[in-house]
């Protein structure tokens, strides 16, 4: 015969399991683990249909991602005047922050996102990070991104100088990021975002210049191509501040990316991503989640609202040398491990299209 204590234990376990698995049905019909998350489903539907309409890891998605970083990095572990992190200040105090040199071009994002912010009853801070998180799910290769909800909006602008600039030294960039709470490994992890990004304002003669040859896939190709010897500029006014030569026509390379790929402090961290999709995706997932929550407390986990990203096939995840390039074009910088052997894509070299 079962003991009374065992029966009580089974009953307690069953009740606890039911509590942990309890779902809330929202007024719009979706289910979620927390009733607070119901507020996000109308926002999700609106931006999916109208802000990211037909977008497959292209311009609108890239723009949302850039805004999220520039907003969140207004944070310091040592200086309260640097801002309160992922707090929406970049839009709330747009007349101030969008005038900073590092935020050149983000006015376009403000014009895109402001009408949606006005329509929905969530904080500006939450909208910026929510839009960026949803934007990631447009890109094959991304791991399911988490999302925390309940950010408080800023009461003051972040000062100029919190966003690292592409012309700054590696030491300066790592110091600024360390002050915001990021290790060199996390800095490199965050820069995996450049695998699905491009530049609009570095070269004034050209916009939508990709950082690698596969800008619509979250893959490791960015880490390959930044390690190759640069030979040309993509636009008509090459050699702009913060820009160095790239190996492929139509591709832009930031000076900071080039230096981080070659600096002893980060070279091996950089190379570790090459042809290692799992490592890159997992590192970015963790670093992005940390970034999007900077300066915020008491948040609710609403990760189950976020759509699933499209898969990246094993073949598409395979790194390669672009046509006409090979191992001999690698500028080896990691002192402990040689650059991986990769196949060269057959065919003639061709200029990359603008994004």
Helices and strands as residue ranges (DSSP letters): H 4-20, E 24-25, E 31-32, G 35-37, H 38-46, I 47-51, H 59-72, G 80-82, H 89-92, H 94-97, G 101-103, H 106-119, H 124-136, E 148-149, H 170-179, H 184-190, G 191-196, E 198-199, E 209-210, H 221-225, E 243-244, E 253-254, H 255-262, H 267-271, H 277-292, E 300-301, G 303-305, H 314-317, E 320-321, G 327-329, E 343-344
